[in-house]
Amino acid sequence: MQAQHEAAPQMSPNVASRLRVMAERYPAQIAMARPVGRHREGMHREYATTSFADLELDTSSMAAGLQQMGGTPGMRIAMLVPFGVDFIALVFALLKAGAVTILIDPGMGRSNLIRCLEAARPEGFVAIPMAQAIRMAMRHRCPHAKFNVTVGRAMGLLPKPTLEQLSGTPSALYRPPELNLDSPAAIIFTTGSTGPPKGVLYTHRTFNSQVNQIVEHYQIEPGGKDLSGFPLFGLFNAVMGTTTILPDMNPTKPADVDPPRLLDAIDQWQVNQAFGSPALWTQVGRFATQCQRRIPSMNRVLSAGAPVAPHVLQWMREIMAEDGQMFTPYGATEALPVASIESREVLGETAERTRQGGGTCVGRRFSGIEWKVIAIQDGAIANLHEVQELPRGEIGELMVKGDVVTREYVTRTDQNPLHKVSDGQQVWHRMGDVGYLDDQDRFWCCGRKSHRVRSGNRELYTEPCEAIFNNHPKIHRSALVGCGPIGQQTPVLIAEPWRDQMPTDSLARDQLRAQLRGLGKEHSVTDCIEEILIYPKRLPTDIRHNSKIFREQLAPWAERQLSK
């Protein structure tokens, strides 16, 4: 039985102080559980667990160790540790010490990773041995990184202390640093799905506001169990009194998840909540539906990072608790959460409009968000007076403000004028998405501003067009791209069939293309699309969610295909 939620008294502006509150209230409750040994389908697996009291004690010891090393508030520390128990504990330790944690997706590739680290100017690294070895070999790229901890065995010249040595520091030596809500807490990099990765500055106000908004909107109470398919939500769990069950999966490759492993973990722990990308729930939902496998303990599922197809929502509704809810929160690294919608509203009200080319309804805004849809502008907007707000129903670009909205990029600062607009007191963020507000103040997303196809006097938007072609039963997903110069682009639809529906010869491929072309002709949104291509493998997607399609990579491929 879940404990009744109580408003956590804010002991300090430091978001990590919330962990102490949870540890005092629920000391023996499990904070984290990680699988050990091998998975055997249908059988209980062994897990190593950490209580809230132990997590609080361990992170205070680590924070004290960082302080004893000479760590000071505001010091930028790069974290290169796989998601897991150590990752969660170290982020809290760095927050407690007042450090600014640099978080980068390792899946972005070595060259991008190194460029991002160089731009963030870290003063130290908390990293696994391999990452420390690479840092030492390329120390000229991060010359200020003198404060280093090895997470693992420090062989040879690798830096000390190790995490084990750091954890041996008496927790009584920890001294909370002097911080305020606007003190920097982290630099989190965007995935780079629509441009170079940018380092977003998070403050303690940002993190505290995110927790407050999530708890309020989803009515999360202490005592639940969350299967965390996304690292950031694993951090939120600890300060919400929720047990994090670490899934047996590679968090950088949710599209490759093994569904039975997740389903068995849900059953074993009677998990009531889970967060994962659309790619993860596509795999889990399809498998469970085909196998008639249910997860009756699950009453809250969240999925973000890209639009969630209605059929995926339907699959999940069929396998989870009868009164369960599946939410699709909307936001970005720079502003999260912004809006949310529940599966019943989608399936009962908005899905049909989406299928007919109306865009994807992402729901109503969170209580702490203000938003506007403004006339699309590709250049900078200096201040709010330059903004032309559009009436409801008209497609434009979305801009938002609120305490969860970050104020600036601290790398690629040239991007600040293109994304940030001041109203004299707060900063509005231009989301980079186009869409419209309906008469219920719901936002309907029509895709990325940079992905719109401009052909003559027509502008085509990705999500309305792709949704029409995705109605075909053989199509998993699709991508609209433009070939040629802007203003004279040829719209090209690239379709990815389900793996078991992939055409096996040129005749089958031509038949599928003809069917898709005919489907497009039935709708005014897509009736001008003549060029249809079948992609021979998975469409390239982002590293964080495996769900955002890299259309920038597909456009050159399409041009090559059309020139044959």
C-alpha positions in Angstrom: 0.0 0.0 0.0 1.4 3.4 -1.0 2.1 6.0 1.7 0.1 9.1 1.6 1.9 12.0 -0.1 3.1 14.9 2.1 4.5 18.1 0.8 8.3 17.8 1.4 9.6 20.8 3.4 12.4 22.4 1.5 15.4 22.2 3.8 17.6 24.2 1.4 17.5 25.4 -2.2 19.7 22.4 -3.1 17.5 19.9 -4.8 19.5 17.1 -3.2 18.1 18.1 0.2 14.9 16.4 -0.8 16.7 13.1 -0.6 17.4 13.7 3.0 13.7 14.4 3.6 12.8 11.1 2.0 15.5 9.2 3.9 14.2 10.6 7.2 10.6 9.6 6.4 11.2 6.2 4.8 14.6 5.0 5.9 14.1 1.3 5.3 12.2 1.7 2.0 14.2 0.5 -1.0 15.5 3.4 -3.1 17.2 1.4 -5.8 17.2 -2.2 -7.0 19.5 -3.5 -9.7 19.4 -7.0 -11.3 22.3 -9.4 -10.8 23.0 -12.7 -12.4 21.3 -13.9 -15.6 17.8 -13.4 -16.7 15.6 -16.6 -17.1 12.2 -15.9 -18.5 9.4 -16.3 -16.1 11.7 -16.9 -13.1 12.4 -14.5 -10.2 15.8 -12.8 -10.5 18.2 -11.7 -7.8 18.5 -8.0 -7.1 20.9 -5.9 -5.1 19.1 -3.2 -3.2 19.9 0.1 -1.5 17.6 1.7 1.1 16.8 5.5 1.2 18.8 5.7 4.5 21.8 4.0 2.8 21.5 6.2 -0.3 21.4 9.4 1.8 24.4 8.2 3.9 26.4 7.0 0.9 25.9 10.3 -1.1 26.8 12.4 1.9 30.1 10.4 2.3 30.8 10.9 -1.4 30.0 14.6 -1.2 32.3 14.9 1.9 35.0 13.1 0.0 34.6 15.6 -2.9 34.9 18.5 -0.5 38.0 17.0 1.2 39.6 16.8 -2.3 39.1 20.5 -2.6 35.8 20.5 -4.5 34.0 23.9 -4.3 30.5 25.1 -5.3 30.2 25.9 -8.9 33.0 23.6 -10.0 32.2 22.0 -13.4 32.5 18.2 -13.2 31.9 15.9 -16.2 30.2 12.6 -15.3 31.0 9.7 -17.6 29.4 6.8 -15.8 26.8 4.3 -17.2 23.3 4.7 -15.9 22.9 2.6 -12.8 23.3 2.7 -9.0 26.6 4.5 -9.1 25.3 7.1 -11.6 22.3 8.0 -9.4 24.4 8.2 -6.2 27.2 10.3 -7.9 24.8 12.8 -9.3 23.3 13.4 -5.8 26.8 13.5 -4.3 27.8 16.2 -6.8 24.6 18.1 -6.2 25.2 18.0 -2.5 28.7 19.3 -3.0 27.4 22.2 -5.0 29.2 21.1 -8.2 27.8 21.7 -11.7 27.4 18.2 -13.2 28.1 17.9 -17.0 25.8 15.2 -18.5 26.3 14.0 -22.0 24.8 11.1 -23.9 27.7 8.7 -24.6 25.8 7.4 -27.6 26.4 10.6 -29.5 29.8 9.3 -30.7 33.3 9.9 -29.6 34.1 12.9 -31.7 30.8 14.7 -30.7 31.4 13.7 -27.1 34.9 15.2 -27.0 33.7 18.4 -28.7 30.9 18.9 -26.2 33.3 18.2 -23.2 35.8 20.7 -24.6 33.1 23.3 -25.0 31.8 22.8 -21.5 35.3 23.4 -20.0 35.2 20.9 -17.1 37.4 21.3 -14.1 37.3 17.6 -13.4 36.0 14.2 -14.4 34.1 11.6 -12.4 34.5 8.7 -14.9 35.0 5.1 -15.6 38.6 3.9 -16.3 38.3 3.9 -20.1 37.0 7.5 -20.1 39.7 8.6 -17.7 42.4 7.0 -20.0 41.0 8.9 -23.1 40.9 12.1 -21.1 44.5 11.7 -20.1 45.5 10.9 -23.7 43.7 14.1 -24.9 44.3 16.3 -21.9 44.9 19.3 -24.2 41.2 19.2 -25.1 40.2 19.7 -21.4 43.3 21.4 -19.9 41.5 22.6 -16.7 40.4 19.1 -15.6 42.5 18.7 -12.5 39.8 17.3 -10.2 39.4 13.7 -11.1 37.8 10.5 -9.6 38.0 7.1 -11.2 34.8 5.0 -10.9 36.4 1.5 -10.9 39.9 0.3 -10.5 42.6 3.0 -10.9 45.2 0.9 -12.7 48.6 2.4 -13.5 48.5 6.2 -14.0 44.7 6.5 -13.8 43.7 9.2 -11.2 42.9 8.6 -7.6 40.8 8.6 -5.5 38.5 5.9 -6.8 34.8 6.0 -6.1 35.4 3.3 -3.4 38.0 5.5 -1.6 35.7 8.5 -1.9 32.8 6.6 -0.4 35.0 5.8 2.7 34.9 9.5 3.8 33.0 9.9 7.0 29.6 11.4 6.2 29.9 13.6 9.3 32.5 15.7 7.5 29.9 16.8 4.9 29.1 20.5 5.0 26.2 21.8 2.9 27.4 24.6 0.7 25.8 28.0 0.5 23.5 28.0 -2.6 20.4 29.7 -3.8 17.7 28.6 -6.2 19.5 30.2 -9.1 22.8 28.5 -8.4 23.9 26.4 -11.3 23.3 22.7 -10.8 24.0 20.9 -14.1 24.9 21.3 -17.8 22.8 18.9 -19.8 23.4 18.5 -23.5 20.7 18.2 -26.1 20.8 15.2 -28.4 21.8 17.2 -31.5 18.8 15.7 -33.4 18.2 19.0 -35.2 21.6 20.7 -35.0 24.8 20.6 -33.0 24.4 19.5 -29.4 24.1 22.4 -27.0 24.9 22.6 -23.3 21.8 23.7 -21.4 22.3 25.3 -18.0 20.1 23.8 -15.2 19.8 25.6 -11.9 18.5 24.2 -8.6 15.3 26.2 -9.3 14.9 24.2 -12.6 15.3 20.8 -10.9 13.1 21.7 -7.9 10.4 23.0 -10.2 10.5 19.9 -12.4 9.9 17.7 -9.4 7.1 19.9 -8.1 5.3 19.9 -11.5 5.6 16.1 -12.0 4.4 15.3 -8.5 1.5 17.7 -8.8 0.4 16.8 -12.3 0.7 13.0 -12.0 -0.2 12.8 -8.4 2.8 10.7 -7.5 2.9 9.5 -4.0 5.8 8.0 -2.0 5.9 4.2 -1.8 5.6 3.4 -5.5 7.9 1.3 -7.7 9.2 2.7 -11.0 10.9 0.8 -13.8 13.1 3.6 -15.1 14.0 3.4 -18.7 15.4 6.9 -18.8 18.2 8.1 -16.5 16.7 11.5 -15.6 13.6 10.0 -14.2 15.7 7.7 -12.1 17.0 10.8 -10.3 13.5 12.2 -9.9 12.3 9.0 -8.3 14.7 9.3 -5.3 13.4 12.7 -4.3 9.7 11.6 -4.8 10.0 8.6 -2.4 9.7 6.2 -5.3 11.7 3.0 -5.6 13.8 2.8 -8.8 13.9 -0.7 -10.4 16.8 -0.5 -12.8 15.8 -2.4 -16.0 18.0 -5.0 -17.6 18.6 -3.0 -20.8 21.1 -0.7 -22.5 19.6 2.8 -21.7 21.2 4.2 -24.9 19.4 1.7 -27.1 15.7 1.5 -26.0 14.6 0.3 -29.4 16.7 -2.9 -28.8 15.0 -3.7 -25.5 14.2 -7.4 -24.7 10.5 -7.2 -23.7 10.4 -10.4 -21.6 13.1 -9.0 -19.3 11.1 -5.9 -18.6 7.8 -7.7 -18.3 9.3 -10.2 -15.8 10.8 -7.4 -13.7 7.4 -5.6 -13.6 5.8 -8.8 -12.4 8.4 -9.7 -9.9 8.4 -6.2 -8.3 4.8 -5.4 -8.9 5.9 -2.2 -10.5 3.2 0.4 -10.7 4.9 3.1 -12.8 7.4 3.2 -15.7 9.0 5.8 -17.9 10.4 5.0 -21.3 10.7 6.2 -24.8 8.2 5.5 -27.6 10.7 3.1 -29.1 10.7 1.1 -25.8 6.9 0.9 -25.5 6.5 0.0 -29.1 8.6 -3.1 -28.6 7.1 -4.0 -25.2 3.5 -3.3 -26.2 3.7 -5.2 -29.5 5.3 -8.2 -27.9 3.0 -8.3 -24.9 -0.1 -7.9 -27.1 1.0 -10.7 -29.5 1.7 -13.0 -26.5 -1.4 -11.9 -24.6 0.8 -11.0 -21.7 -0.6 -8.6 -19.1 1.0 -6.4 -16.4 -2.0 -5.7 -14.0 0.2 -4.0 -11.4 1.1 -1.2 -13.8 -1.2 1.8 -13.4 1.0 4.7 -14.7 3.2 4.7 -17.8 4.9 7.8 -19.1 6.5 8.1 -22.6 8.4 11.1 -24.0 11.0 12.0 -26.5 8.9 11.8 -29.7 5.2 11.4 -30.6 3.7 8.1 -29.4 1.6 6.4 -32.1 -2.1 5.7 -31.2 -1.6 2.0 -31.8 1.2 1.9 -29.2 -1.1 3.6 -26.7 -3.8 1.0 -27.5 -1.4 -1.9 -27.0 -0.3 -0.5 -23.6 -3.9 0.1 -22.5 -4.7 -3.5 -23.3 -1.9 -5.0 -21.1 -1.8 -2.7 -18.1 -4.2 -2.2 -15.2 -7.8 -1.7 -16.3 -7.9 1.7 -14.6 -4.3 2.5 -15.5 -3.2 5.6 -17.3 -0.5 6.2 -20.0 0.7 9.8 -20.3 2.8 11.3 -23.1 4.5 14.4 -21.5 5.9 16.9 -24.0 8.9 19.1 -23.6 12.6 19.4 -24.5 15.9 19.4 -22.7 15.6 23.2 -22.5 12.0 23.1 -21.1 10.6 20.1 -19.4 7.8 19.4 -18.7 5.6 21.6 -20.8 2.4 19.7 -21.6 0.8 16.3 -21.2 -2.1 14.2 -22.4 -3.5 10.8 -21.3 -4.1 7.9 -23.6 -7.9 7.9 -23.2 -8.1 11.4 -24.4 -5.9 10.6 -27.4 -7.7 7.4 -28.4 -11.2 8.8 -27.7 -10.8 12.4 -29.1 -7.6 13.2 -30.9 -6.2 10.1 -32.6 -8.6 10.2 -35.5 -7.8 13.8 -36.2 -4.1 12.9 -36.1 -4.6 10.0 -38.6 -6.3 12.5 -41.0 -3.3 14.9 -40.9 -4.2 17.2 -38.0 -0.9 16.9 -36.2 -0.2 15.3 -32.8 -2.1 16.6 -29.8 0.4 16.8 -26.9 -2.2 18.1 -24.5 -2.6 20.9 -22.0 0.2 22.8 -20.4 1.4 22.1 -16.9 0.3 24.6 -14.3 3.6 26.4 -14.2 3.8 27.0 -18.0 2.7 30.0 -20.1 2.7 29.5 -23.9 2.1 31.3 -27.2 2.0 30.2 -30.8 3.8 32.9 -32.9 4.4 33.5 -36.6 7.2 31.3 -37.8 10.5 33.1 -38.0 13.8 31.4 -38.7 16.0 34.2 -37.4 16.6 35.7 -33.9 13.9 37.6 -32.0 15.5 40.2 -29.7 12.5 40.8 -27.4 8.9 40.0 -26.9 7.7 43.1 -28.8 8.9 41.6 -32.0 6.6 38.5 -31.5 3.4 38.2 -33.6 1.0 36.0 -31.7 -1.3 33.9 -33.9 -5.0 33.1 -33.4 -6.0 29.6 -32.3 -6.0 27.0 -35.1 -3.3 28.7 -37.1 0.1 27.0 -37.4 3.1 28.8 -36.0 6.0 28.1 -33.7 5.6 27.5 -30.0 7.3 29.5 -27.3 7.0 28.9 -23.5 8.1 30.3 -20.2 8.0 29.1 -16.6 10.3 28.0 -13.8 11.1 24.7 -15.6 12.2 26.7 -18.7 16.0 27.1 -18.8 17.4 30.6 -19.4 20.5 29.9 -21.5 22.9 27.7 -23.4 26.5 27.8 -21.9 28.0 26.1 -25.0 27.1 27.1 -28.5 26.1 30.5 -27.0 25.5 31.8 -30.5 22.2 29.8 -30.4 20.8 31.9 -27.5 19.5 34.7 -29.7 17.8 32.1 -31.9 16.0 30.3 -29.0 15.7 32.7 -26.1 13.4 35.8 -25.9 13.3 38.1 -22.9 10.2 39.8 -21.7 12.2 42.0 -19.3 11.7 39.7 -16.3 11.7 36.1 -17.5 13.1 34.3 -20.5 10.8 32.6 -23.1 12.2 29.6 -24.9 11.3 29.0 -28.6 10.7 25.2 -28.7 11.6 24.8 -32.3 8.3 23.0 -32.9 5.5 24.2 -35.1 1.8 23.6 -34.5 -1.4 25.3 -33.2 -3.6 25.7 -30.2 -7.1 24.5 -30.3 -10.2 25.9 -28.5 -9.4 23.8 -25.4 -5.9 25.3 -25.2 -4.3 22.1 -26.2 -1.2 22.2 -28.4 -1.2 20.2 -31.6 2.4 19.6 -32.7 3.1 19.5 -36.5 6.8 18.8 -36.3 10.1 20.6 -36.1 10.3 24.1 -37.6 13.6 23.2 -39.3 12.0 20.1 -40.9 9.2 21.8 -42.8 9.3 21.3 -46.5 8.9 24.5 -48.6 7.8 23.9 -52.1 6.6 26.9 -54.2 3.6 28.5 -52.3 3.1 25.4 -50.0 4.7 24.5 -46.7 4.4 20.8 -45.7 4.9 19.8 -42.0 6.3 16.5 -41.1 3.9 15.1 -38.5 0.6 15.7 -40.3 2.0 14.2 -43.5 3.7 11.2 -42.0 0.6 10.3 -39.9 -1.4 9.7 -43.1 1.1 7.3 -44.6 1.6 5.6 -41.2 -2.0 4.5 -41.5 -0.9 1.8 -43.9 -0.8 -1.5 -42.0 2.6 -2.5 -43.3 4.3 0.8 -42.3 6.0 1.2 -38.9 6.9 4.9 -39.4 7.9 7.4 -42.1 9.8 10.6 -42.6 9.0 13.5 -44.8 12.1 15.3 -46.2 12.7 18.0 -48.8 15.2 17.6 -51.7 16.6 20.6 -53.5 16.9 24.3 -52.6 14.5 25.8 -49.9 11.5 27.3 -51.6 11.8 24.8 -54.5 12.0 21.6 -52.5 10.6 18.3 -53.8 8.7 16.6 -51.0 9.8 13.0 -50.5 8.2 10.5 -48.2 10.5 7.8 -46.9 8.7 4.8 -45.3 10.0 2.2 -42.9 7.9 -1.0 -43.0 7.6 -3.2 -40.0 10.5 -5.7 -40.0 8.2 -8.6 -40.8 6.5 -6.6 -43.6 9.6 -5.5 -45.5 9.2 -6.0 -49.3 11.4 -8.9 -50.5 11.8 -7.9 -54.1 11.4 -4.8 -56.4 7.9 -5.8 -57.5 6.6 -5.9 -53.9 8.5 -2.6 -53.2 6.9 -0.9 -56.2 3.4 -2.2 -55.2 3.9 -0.8 -51.7 5.0 2.6 -53.0 2.0 2.7 -55.3 -0.3 2.0 -52.4 1.3 4.7 -50.3 1.1 7.2 -53.2 -2.6 6.5 -53.6 -3.1 6.9 -49.8 -1.5 10.3 -50.0 -3.7 11.4 -52.9 -6.8 10.9 -50.7 -5.8 13.9 -48.4 -5.3 17.5 -49.2 -2.4 17.6 -46.8 -0.4 15.1 -48.8 -1.8 15.2 -52.3 1.3 16.9 -53.8 3.7 14.1 -52.6 4.7 12.1 -55.6 8.1 10.7 -54.5 7.8 7.7 -52.2 10.9 5.7 -51.1 11.1 2.5 -49.0 13.9 2.6 -46.5 15.7 -0.8 -46.4 16.4 -0.8 -42.6 15.6 1.2 -39.5 15.3 4.9 -40.0 18.2 6.8 -38.2 17.0 8.1 -34.9 18.3 10.1 -31.9 20.7 8.5 -29.3 18.6 9.3 -26.3 15.2 7.9 -27.1 15.7 6.1 -30.5 12.5 7.8 -31.6 13.3 11.2 -33.1 14.0 10.6 -36.8 17.2 12.2 -38.1 15.7 13.7 -41.3 18.9 15.7 -41.9 20.6 12.3 -42.7 17.7 11.1 -44.8 17.5 14.0 -47.2 20.9 13.4 -48.8 20.0 9.7 -49.1 16.7 10.5 -50.8 18.5 12.8 -53.3 20.9 10.0 -54.2 18.0 7.6 -54.7 16.1 10.1 -56.9 19.2 10.7 -59.1 19.6 7.0 -59.9 
